[in-house]
């Protein structure tokens, strides 16, 4: 993102929206900073067999959905070029997630793969640079719409 001329801050912590006062509040920090977009990076887990990429938004028919569509397409295209069997699990609404509900800007949560699936773990461990670049391309695609 920085190479594309974007200002970036990384927020990480156990405190998404005031739940753990001893840690920085992720949503408040993003809102106070005035971010244009919020991208939350995650790895899914389920039963060891589930696989794939999904991108979550607070609701459809929003700027967040447009951002999600751009990022998700780049991420799926990239991961499927490496492993054609990784499923595209699509865009999903998740209005109950704090980082999607409590941010003022378009916000997405990306599940880049399943950390309990051996095939997805290979991608997540060995193709981090390709995954990061795909996400960055998706954000810049959105910014250039």
C-alpha positions in Angstrom: 0.0 0.0 0.0 2.8 2.4 0.8 4.4 1.7 -2.6 1.1 2.9 -4.1 1.4 6.2 -2.2 -1.1 5.3 0.5 -0.7 6.2 4.2 -1.1 3.1 6.2 -1.3 2.3 9.9 -1.4 -1.2 11.4 -3.7 -1.7 14.3 -3.5 -4.9 16.2 -4.8 -5.9 19.6 -7.2 -7.7 21.8 -9.4 -4.6 22.0 -11.6 -4.1 19.0 -14.0 -1.6 20.4 -13.4 -0.9 24.1 -13.7 -4.4 25.4 -10.1 -4.4 26.9 -9.3 -1.0 28.2 -5.6 -1.9 28.8 -5.1 -2.3 25.0 -5.5 0.3 22.2 -9.1 0.4 20.8 -8.8 -0.7 17.2 -12.1 0.9 15.9 -11.6 4.1 17.8 -8.0 4.5 16.5 -9.1 3.9 12.9 -12.0 6.4 13.3 -9.8 9.0 15.0 -7.1 8.7 12.4 -9.7 9.3 9.7 -8.9 6.3 7.6 -10.5 6.1 4.1 -10.8 2.3 4.4 -10.4 -0.4 7.1 -9.2 -3.8 6.1 -9.1 -6.5 8.8 -6.9 -9.6 8.0 -7.9 -13.0 9.4 -7.5 -16.7 9.0 -10.6 -18.8 9.3 -10.8 -22.1 11.2 -13.5 -24.8 11.3 -13.0 -28.5 11.1 -9.7 -29.2 9.3 -11.5 -29.8 6.0 -13.1 -26.5 5.1 -11.1 -24.3 2.8 -11.3 -21.1 1.0 -11.4 -17.3 0.9 -14.3 -15.1 2.0 -14.7 -11.4 2.6 -17.1 -10.0 5.1 -19.0 -6.7 5.2 -21.4 -5.1 7.6 -24.1 -5.0 4.9 -24.5 -5.2 1.1 -25.3 -2.2 -1.1 -22.6 -0.1 0.5 -19.2 1.3 -0.1 -17.9 -1.6 2.0 -19.4 -4.0 -0.5 -17.6 -2.2 -3.4 -14.3 -2.4 -1.5 -14.9 -6.0 -0.6 -15.7 -6.9 -4.2 -12.4 -5.3 -5.5 -10.2 -6.9 -2.8 -11.9 -10.3 -2.9 -11.5 -10.5 -6.7 -7.8 -9.8 -6.5 -7.3 -12.2 -3.6 -9.3 -15.1 -5.2 -7.5 -14.6 -8.6 -4.1 -14.7 -6.9 -4.7 -17.6 -4.6 -6.4 -19.6 -7.4 -3.5 -19.0 -9.7 -1.3 -20.7 -7.1 -3.8 -23.4 -6.0 -6.8 -23.8 -8.5 -8.7 -25.9 -5.9 -9.0 -23.2 -3.3 -12.7 -22.3 -3.1 -14.1 -18.8 -3.5 -16.5 -18.6 -0.6 -17.7 -15.2 -1.7 -18.8 -12.0 0.0 -20.9 -12.3 3.2 -22.8 -9.9 5.4 -21.8 -10.0 9.0 -23.5 -7.0 10.9 -22.5 -8.5 14.3 -18.7 -8.1 13.9 -17.3 -5.2 15.9 -14.7 -4.0 13.3 -17.4 -3.8 10.6 -20.1 -2.3 12.8 -18.0 0.3 14.7 -15.9 1.8 12.0 -16.9 5.0 10.3 -15.2 4.2 6.9 -15.9 1.3 4.5 -14.6 -1.7 6.4 -14.0 -5.3 5.4 -12.8 -8.4 7.1 -10.9 -10.8 4.9 -10.7 -14.6 5.7 -7.6 -15.4 3.6 -7.9 -19.1 4.1 -8.4 -21.7 6.8 -5.5 -22.0 9.3 -6.6 -25.6 10.2 -6.6 -26.9 6.6 -3.2 -28.2 5.5 -3.7 -27.0 1.9 -4.7 -23.4 2.9 -1.8 -23.3 5.4 0.7 -23.9 2.6 -0.6 -20.8 0.8 -0.8 -18.7 4.0 2.7 -19.6 5.1 4.5 -19.6 1.7 2.7 -17.0 -0.4 2.3 -14.1 2.1 3.9 -11.6 -0.3 1.5 -12.6 -3.1 -1.5 -12.4 -0.8 -0.5 -9.0 0.6 0.1 -7.6 -3.0 -3.4 -8.9 -4.0 -5.0 -7.2 -1.1 -3.2 -4.0 -1.9 -4.2 -4.2 -5.6 -7.8 -4.6 -4.5 -7.7 -1.5 -2.3 -6.2 0.5 -5.1 -8.7 -0.8 -7.6 -11.4 0.4 -5.2 -9.7 3.8 -4.8 -9.6 4.2 -8.6 -13.3 3.5 -9.2 
